[in-house]
Amino acid sequence: MLRVKQRLAEVIILTKIMKVRQDENREITDIMLDDGRSLTLEEAVQEAQEGKIEGVNVVSKSGKRYLRANPDNNVGNNLDKLPQF
C-alpha cells in the first residue's frame, strides 16, 4: 500500500520594522515590528532569513550577521534612521 503524506502550504505573514533600539555605540540591538512584537537582533536576523520581515536583507561582516535595509534612494528608511523605542 502506498502512503502519501499531504503537506499544507505554509502561510508566511510579512512584517515590517518600525522602530529600533540602539546601544551606546549606536549598534542596533532590538527591533520592533509593525505587529507590535519586539525582537532581539538575533531573532530578527533569523526571521529575515526565513523571509518573514520585508524590506531588509541579512548581511555578514567579520562573521557577525546583521540586518540591512534593502537598497533604494531613500536614506530616511535606513534602519539607523528609524525611530527608537
Phi and psi in radians as a Rosetta constraint file:
Dihedral C 1 N 2 CA 2 C 2 CIRCULARHARMONIC -1.515 0.35
Dihedral N 2 CA 2 C 2 N 3 CIRCULARHARMONIC 2.203 0.35
Dihedral C 2 N 3 CA 3 C 3 CIRCULARHARMONIC -1.859 0.35
Dihedral N 3 CA 3 C 3 N 4 CIRCULARHARMONIC 2.315 0.35
Dihedral C 3 N 4 CA 4 C 4 CIRCULARHARMONIC -2.085 0.35
Dihedral N 4 CA 4 C 4 N 5 CIRCULARHARMONIC 2.249 0.35
Dihedral C 4 N 5 CA 5 C 5 CIRCULARHARMONIC -1.672 0.35
Dihedral N 5 CA 5 C 5 N 6 CIRCULARHARMONIC 2.326 0.35
Dihedral C 5 N 6 CA 6 C 6 CIRCULARHARMONIC -1.826 0.35
Dihedral N 6 CA 6 C 6 N 7 CIRCULARHARMONIC 2.219 0.35
Dihedral C 6 N 7 CA 7 C 7 CIRCULARHARMONIC -1.868 0.35
Dihedral N 7 CA 7 C 7 N 8 CIRCULARHARMONIC 2.241 0.35
Dihedral C 7 N 8 CA 8 C 8 CIRCULARHARMONIC -1.321 0.35
Dihedral N 8 CA 8 C 8 N 9 CIRCULARHARMONIC 2.512 0.35
Dihedral C 8 N 9 CA 9 C 9 CIRCULARHARMONIC -1.139 0.35
Dihedral N 9 CA 9 C 9 N 10 CIRCULARHARMONIC 2.372 0.35
Dihedral C 9 N 10 CA 10 C 10 CIRCULARHARMONIC -1.439 0.35
Dihedral N 10 CA 10 C 10 N 11 CIRCULARHARMONIC 2.285 0.35
Dihedral C 10 N 11 CA 11 C 11 CIRCULARHARMONIC -1.747 0.35
Dihedral N 11 CA 11 C 11 N 12 CIRCULARHARMONIC 2.159 0.35
Dihedral C 11 N 12 CA 12 C 12 CIRCULARHARMONIC -1.904 0.35
Dihedral N 12 CA 12 C 12 N 13 CIRCULARHARMONIC 2.155 0.35
Dihedral C 12 N 13 CA 13 C 13 CIRCULARHARMONIC -1.681 0.35
Dihedral N 13 CA 13 C 13 N 14 CIRCULARHARMONIC 2.082 0.35
Dihedral C 13 N 14 CA 14 C 14 CIRCULARHARMONIC -1.373 0.35
Dihedral N 14 CA 14 C 14 N 15 CIRCULARHARMONIC 2.446 0.35
Dihedral C 14 N 15 CA 15 C 15 CIRCULARHARMONIC -2.112 0.35
Dihedral N 15 CA 15 C 15 N 16 CIRCULARHARMONIC 2.932 0.35
Dihedral C 15 N 16 CA 16 C 16 CIRCULARHARMONIC -2.281 0.35
Dihedral N 16 CA 16 C 16 N 17 CIRCULARHARMONIC 2.488 0.35
Dihedral C 16 N 17 CA 17 C 17 CIRCULARHARMONIC -1.317 0.35
Dihedral N 17 CA 17 C 17 N 18 CIRCULARHARMONIC 2.217 0.35
Dihedral C 17 N 18 CA 18 C 18 CIRCULARHARMONIC -1.894 0.35
Dihedral N 18 CA 18 C 18 N 19 CIRCULARHARMONIC -0.603 0.35
Dihedral C 18 N 19 CA 19 C 19 CIRCULARHARMONIC -2.494 0.35
Dihedral N 19 CA 19 C 19 N 20 CIRCULARHARMONIC 2.795 0.35
Dihedral C 19 N 20 CA 20 C 20 CIRCULARHARMONIC -2.322 0.35
Dihedral N 20 CA 20 C 20 N 21 CIRCULARHARMONIC 2.779 0.35
Dihedral C 20 N 21 CA 21 C 21 CIRCULARHARMONIC -2.095 0.35
Dihedral N 21 CA 21 C 21 N 22 CIRCULARHARMONIC 2.297 0.35
Dihedral C 21 N 22 CA 22 C 22 CIRCULARHARMONIC -2.059 0.35
Dihedral N 22 CA 22 C 22 N 23 CIRCULARHARMONIC 2.650 0.35
Dihedral C 22 N 23 CA 23 C 23 CIRCULARHARMONIC -1.531 0.35
Dihedral N 23 CA 23 C 23 N 24 CIRCULARHARMONIC -3.018 0.35
Dihedral C 23 N 24 CA 24 C 24 CIRCULARHARMONIC -1.126 0.35
Dihedral N 24 CA 24 C 24 N 25 CIRCULARHARMONIC -0.314 0.35
Dihedral C 24 N 25 CA 25 C 25 CIRCULARHARMONIC -1.690 0.35
Dihedral N 25 CA 25 C 25 N 26 CIRCULARHARMONIC 0.189 0.35
Dihedral C 25 N 26 CA 26 C 26 CIRCULARHARMONIC 1.151 0.35
Dihedral N 26 CA 26 C 26 N 27 CIRCULARHARMONIC 0.372 0.35
Dihedral C 26 N 27 CA 27 C 27 CIRCULARHARMONIC -1.488 0.35
Dihedral N 27 CA 27 C 27 N 28 CIRCULARHARMONIC 2.356 0.35
Dihedral C 27 N 28 CA 28 C 28 CIRCULARHARMONIC -1.257 0.35
Dihedral N 28 CA 28 C 28 N 29 CIRCULARHARMONIC 2.234 0.35
Dihedral C 28 N 29 CA 29 C 29 CIRCULARHARMONIC -1.948 0.35
Dihedral N 29 CA 29 C 29 N 30 CIRCULARHARMONIC -0.496 0.35
Dihedral C 29 N 30 CA 30 C 30 CIRCULARHARMONIC -2.546 0.35
Dihedral N 30 CA 30 C 30 N 31 CIRCULARHARMONIC 2.736 0.35
Dihedral C 30 N 31 CA 31 C 31 CIRCULARHARMONIC -2.326 0.35
Dihedral N 31 CA 31 C 31 N 32 CIRCULARHARMONIC 2.684 0.35
Dihedral C 31 N 32 CA 32 C 32 CIRCULARHARMONIC -2.033 0.35
Dihedral N 32 CA 32 C 32 N 33 CIRCULARHARMONIC 2.289 0.35
Dihedral C 32 N 33 CA 33 C 33 CIRCULARHARMONIC -1.645 0.35
Dihedral N 33 CA 33 C 33 N 34 CIRCULARHARMONIC 2.870 0.35
Dihedral C 33 N 34 CA 34 C 34 CIRCULARHARMONIC -1.189 0.35
Dihedral N 34 CA 34 C 34 N 35 CIRCULARHARMONIC -0.200 0.35
Dihedral C 34 N 35 CA 35 C 35 CIRCULARHARMONIC -1.598 0.35
Dihedral N 35 CA 35 C 35 N 36 CIRCULARHARMONIC 0.097 0.35
Dihedral C 35 N 36 CA 36 C 36 CIRCULARHARMONIC 1.633 0.35
Dihedral N 36 CA 36 C 36 N 37 CIRCULARHARMONIC -0.178 0.35
Dihedral C 36 N 37 CA 37 C 37 CIRCULARHARMONIC -1.315 0.35
Dihedral N 37 CA 37 C 37 N 38 CIRCULARHARMONIC 2.537 0.35
Dihedral C 37 N 38 CA 38 C 38 CIRCULARHARMONIC -1.951 0.35
Dihedral N 38 CA 38 C 38 N 39 CIRCULARHARMONIC 2.239 0.35
Dihedral C 38 N 39 CA 39 C 39 CIRCULARHARMONIC -2.163 0.35
Dihedral N 39 CA 39 C 39 N 40 CIRCULARHARMONIC 2.575 0.35
Dihedral C 39 N 40 CA 40 C 40 CIRCULARHARMONIC -1.197 0.35
Dihedral N 40 CA 40 C 40 N 41 CIRCULARHARMONIC 2.874 0.35
Dihedral C 40 N 41 CA 41 C 41 CIRCULARHARMONIC -1.038 0.35
Dihedral N 41 CA 41 C 41 N 42 CIRCULARHARMONIC -0.713 0.35
Dihedral C 41 N 42 CA 42 C 42 CIRCULARHARMONIC -1.084 0.35
Dihedral N 42 CA 42 C 42 N 43 CIRCULARHARMONIC -0.746 0.35
Dihedral C 42 N 43 CA 43 C 43 CIRCULARHARMONIC -1.131 0.35
Dihedral N 43 CA 43 C 43 N 44 CIRCULARHARMONIC -0.716 0.35
Dihedral C 43 N 44 CA 44 C 44 CIRCULARHARMONIC -1.147 0.35
Dihedral N 44 CA 44 C 44 N 45 CIRCULARHARMONIC -0.694 0.35
Dihedral C 44 N 45 CA 45 C 45 CIRCULARHARMONIC -1.047 0.35
Dihedral N 45 CA 45 C 45 N 46 CIRCULARHARMONIC -0.777 0.35
Dihedral C 45 N 46 CA 46 C 46 CIRCULARHARMONIC -1.074 0.35
Dihedral N 46 CA 46 C 46 N 47 CIRCULARHARMONIC -0.813 0.35
Dihedral C 46 N 47 CA 47 C 47 CIRCULARHARMONIC -1.128 0.35
Dihedral N 47 CA 47 C 47 N 48 CIRCULARHARMONIC -0.657 0.35
Dihedral C 47 N 48 CA 48 C 48 CIRCULARHARMONIC -1.145 0.35
Dihedral N 48 CA 48 C 48 N 49 CIRCULARHARMONIC -0.693 0.35
Dihedral C 48 N 49 CA 49 C 49 CIRCULARHARMONIC -1.134 0.35
Dihedral N 49 CA 49 C 49 N 50 CIRCULARHARMONIC -0.511 0.35
Dihedral C 49 N 50 CA 50 C 50 CIRCULARHARMONIC -1.452 0.35
Dihedral N 50 CA 50 C 50 N 51 CIRCULARHARMONIC 0.010 0.35
Dihedral C 50 N 51 CA 51 C 51 CIRCULARHARMONIC 1.372 0.35
Dihedral N 51 CA 51 C 51 N 52 CIRCULARHARMONIC 0.379 0.35
Dihedral C 51 N 52 CA 52 C 52 CIRCULARHARMONIC -1.653 0.35
Dihedral N 52 CA 52 C 52 N 53 CIRCULARHARMONIC -0.192 0.35
Dihedral C 52 N 53 CA 53 C 53 CIRCULARHARMONIC -2.083 0.35
Dihedral N 53 CA 53 C 53 N 54 CIRCULARHARMONIC 2.154 0.35
Dihedral C 53 N 54 CA 54 C 54 CIRCULARHARMONIC -1.540 0.35
Dihedral N 54 CA 54 C 54 N 55 CIRCULARHARMONIC 2.695 0.35
Dihedral C 54 N 55 CA 55 C 55 CIRCULARHARMONIC 1.467 0.35
Dihedral N 55 CA 55 C 55 N 56 CIRCULARHARMONIC 0.080 0.35
Dihedral C 55 N 56 CA 56 C 56 CIRCULARHARMONIC -2.367 0.35
Dihedral N 56 CA 56 C 56 N 57 CIRCULARHARMONIC 2.818 0.35
Dihedral C 56 N 57 CA 57 C 57 CIRCULARHARMONIC -2.377 0.35
Dihedral N 57 CA 57 C 57 N 58 CIRCULARHARMONIC 2.818 0.35
Dihedral C 57 N 58 CA 58 C 58 CIRCULARHARMONIC -1.715 0.35
Dihedral N 58 CA 58 C 58 N 59 CIRCULARHARMONIC 2.250 0.35
Dihedral C 58 N 59 CA 59 C 59 CIRCULARHARMONIC -2.156 0.35
Dihedral N 59 CA 59 C 59 N 60 CIRCULARHARMONIC 2.783 0.35
Dihedral C 59 N 60 CA 60 C 60 CIRCULARHARMONIC -2.184 0.35
Dihedral N 60 CA 60 C 60 N 61 CIRCULARHARMONIC 2.328 0.35
Dihedral C 60 N 61 CA 61 C 61 CIRCULARHARMONIC -2.437 0.35
Dihedral N 61 CA 61 C 61 N 62 CIRCULARHARMONIC 2.158 0.35
Dihedral C 61 N 62 CA 62 C 62 CIRCULARHARMONIC 0.956 0.35
Dihedral N 62 CA 62 C 62 N 63 CIRCULARHARMONIC 0.647 0.35
Dihedral C 62 N 63 CA 63 C 63 CIRCULARHARMONIC 1.408 0.35
Dihedral N 63 CA 63 C 63 N 64 CIRCULARHARMONIC -0.023 0.35
Dihedral C 63 N 64 CA 64 C 64 CIRCULARHARMONIC -1.819 0.35
Dihedral N 64 CA 64 C 64 N 65 CIRCULARHARMONIC 2.315 0.35
Dihedral C 64 N 65 CA 65 C 65 CIRCULARHARMONIC -1.643 0.35
Dihedral N 65 CA 65 C 65 N 66 CIRCULARHARMONIC 2.408 0.35
Dihedral C 65 N 66 CA 66 C 66 CIRCULARHARMONIC -2.605 0.35
Dihedral N 66 CA 66 C 66 N 67 CIRCULARHARMONIC 3.019 0.35
Dihedral C 66 N 67 CA 67 C 67 CIRCULARHARMONIC -1.704 0.35
Dihedral N 67 CA 67 C 67 N 68 CIRCULARHARMONIC 2.554 0.35
Dihedral C 67 N 68 CA 68 C 68 CIRCULARHARMONIC -2.388 0.35
Dihedral N 68 CA 68 C 68 N 69 CIRCULARHARMONIC 2.394 0.35
Dihedral C 68 N 69 CA 69 C 69 CIRCULARHARMONIC -1.107 0.35
Dihedral N 69 CA 69 C 69 N 70 CIRCULARHARMONIC 2.494 0.35
Dihedral C 69 N 70 CA 70 C 70 CIRCULARHARMONIC -1.038 0.35
Dihedral N 70 CA 70 C 70 N 71 CIRCULARHARMONIC 2.448 0.35
Dihedral C 70 N 71 CA 71 C 71 CIRCULARHARMONIC -1.121 0.35
Dihedral N 71 CA 71 C 71 N 72 CIRCULARHARMONIC 2.355 0.35
Dihedral C 71 N 72 CA 72 C 72 CIRCULARHARMONIC -2.732 0.35
Dihedral N 72 CA 72 C 72 N 73 CIRCULARHARMONIC -3.019 0.35
Dihedral C 72 N 73 CA 73 C 73 CIRCULARHARMONIC -1.652 0.35
Dihedral N 73 CA 73 C 73 N 74 CIRCULARHARMONIC 0.231 0.35
Dihedral C 73 N 74 CA 74 C 74 CIRCULARHARMONIC -1.961 0.35
Dihedral N 74 CA 74 C 74 N 75 CIRCULARHARMONIC 1.740 0.35
Dihedral C 74 N 75 CA 75 C 75 CIRCULARHARMONIC -1.257 0.35
Dihedral N 75 CA 75 C 75 N 76 CIRCULARHARMONIC -0.277 0.35
Dihedral C 75 N 76 CA 76 C 76 CIRCULARHARMONIC -1.181 0.35
Dihedral N 76 CA 76 C 76 N 77 CIRCULARHARMONIC -0.306 0.35
Dihedral C 76 N 77 CA 77 C 77 CIRCULARHARMONIC -1.795 0.35
Dihedral N 77 CA 77 C 77 N 78 CIRCULARHARMONIC 0.177 0.35
Dihedral C 77 N 78 CA 78 C 78 CIRCULARHARMONIC -1.127 0.35
Dihedral N 78 CA 78 C 78 N 79 CIRCULARHARMONIC 2.560 0.35
Dihedral C 78 N 79 CA 79 C 79 CIRCULARHARMONIC -1.015 0.35
Dihedral N 79 CA 79 C 79 N 80 CIRCULARHARMONIC -0.668 0.35
Dihedral C 79 N 80 CA 80 C 80 CIRCULARHARMONIC -1.279 0.35
Dihedral N 80 CA 80 C 80 N 81 CIRCULARHARMONIC -0.128 0.35
Dihedral C 80 N 81 CA 81 C 81 CIRCULARHARMONIC -1.730 0.35
Dihedral N 81 CA 81 C 81 N 82 CIRCULARHARMONIC -0.108 0.35
Dihedral C 81 N 82 CA 82 C 82 CIRCULARHARMONIC -1.262 0.35
Dihedral N 82 CA 82 C 82 N 83 CIRCULARHARMONIC 2.757 0.35
Dihedral C 82 N 83 CA 83 C 83 CIRCULARHARMONIC -1.050 0.35
Dihedral N 83 CA 83 C 83 N 84 CIRCULARHARMONIC 2.658 0.35
Dihedral C 83 N 84 CA 84 C 84 CIRCULARHARMONIC -1.693 0.35
Dihedral N 84 CA 84 C 84 N 85 CIRCULARHARMONIC 2.748 0.35
